[in-house]
Amino acid sequence: MKRLFPILAVLTAIFLAYALHLALGKATPTDAQQGDVYRIIYYHVPSAWTAFLLFSINFVASITYLIRRKPKADMVALVSAEVGVVFCTIVLVTGPIWARPVWGIWWAPGDIRLTSTLVLWLIYLSYLVLRRFSTSAQTQMLAAALAVFGALDVPLVYFSIWFFRTQHPQPVIGGGGSMDPRMLHVLLINWLAFLCFAFLVCWSRYRLELLHREVEEAHAMKSLQSRAPAKTSLPLNRSPQ
Amino acid sequence: MSCWSVTLATLKKDIRLEWRSKDALNSMLFFSLLVVVIFAFAFDPLAEESRQIAGGLIWVAFLFAAVVALNQTWARELRNQVLDAYRVSPAPANALFLAKALGNFIFVSVLEALMAPLFVVFYNLHVLGPAWQLIPIAILGTWALVVNGTFFAAMSLRTRSREIMLPLLLFPISIPAVLGMVAGTTAVLTGDNPAHFYIVLLLTYDVVFTTACLALFETVLHAE
């Protein structure tokens, strides 16, 4: 596994470079109305899809943890939330950069996709804050519960703003919008490249978390052994890896 | 003991404690009074403008004030290990949760009943829409705040610096509810558009999150 990682990293870097070349290259047509500004879509939309995918993984992993109490499920939830927040931040930064020249405003308050993405970002930020502030033994349980609340909140946020007039362009796929097939092709290639990148980051973060927990476990065991026979219950809720 | 008798006993105990100390109510009242006065200085609105912004101001003031009360909900049970005693007792966890949420609901409702006239006076409000709709908006909105607030207060008990944690957890989740309350209240005050949609939204929010809280509270209470 350790040897596989650098190979995959190099392959992903090449793939990302190729996707960038396609996105900015002359072969991909320029938008008739927006000009070259539109090319930010190749970063904005794949980041959004990746972020939503990671948040869905987080939700499934949290539910799994609540039912099965497997530490691995919790680690997947943590990793997907962290990387998801990063991609969601990219979405929230690239969106206004595109909106300023095209809409004439940085941000459209009341727009359904903008606001719900922002709220989603805030919810997962609070999830990460909870994980940071919580004392170690109960973190997983509380975080999983919060993830469920967050996932329940998202449709409500969407529903609560749905009847405001929405400024955001209709979704490219499944939303009735039309797009040049060449553009769609580049968009999907970029998404694939972003997915590879996200997977790579998640993997390395997962390994880091695994090591971190093993070190913690070892410290705990050591301090238990060095003491007199313990009479209190262990503050650990996970089985040794 | 049945679930309801545990709920009633805990609720009675909380109300009696609050009646004797008046800690939560006094601090909430003074806090929201300060918010009203500071907003009145900051905006200095005319009658027409104040109708537009009053819905937002009222609910922001109540939201901040409710956090003050919510933070004290469980802190009270930590003294003398009351919460630990509760956890080892056979009483159902949801009974405790319901009692705490109902208690907070009563405290925040009292606060709203006392502060609402003050808002009317300070901002020269004159309701243009059907005023009775403010009652379901207030009831559903308050429940939306306290049910999640009580849950997250129990959650933040187990974190460092829990007083700061509660708003950080509560506010992002409460955004749809706050939007419903603020937009609904503004709709009634200005009489521009019907508020039914927001009442349905608040009702949906309440049903969804009350269910979620009841389903997950036991897990959070016993998280170890």
Interface residues (C-beta under 8 A of the other chain):
Chain A: L66 V119 L122 I123 L125 S126 V129 L130 F133 S134 T135 A137 Q138 M141 L142 A145 L146 V148 F149 G150 L152 D153 L156 V157 F159 S160 I161 F163 N237
Chain B: N148 M155 R158 T159 R160 S161 M165 L168 L169 F171 P172 I173 I175 P176 L179 G180 F197 L201 T204 Y205 V208 F209 A212 L216 T219 V220 A223 E224
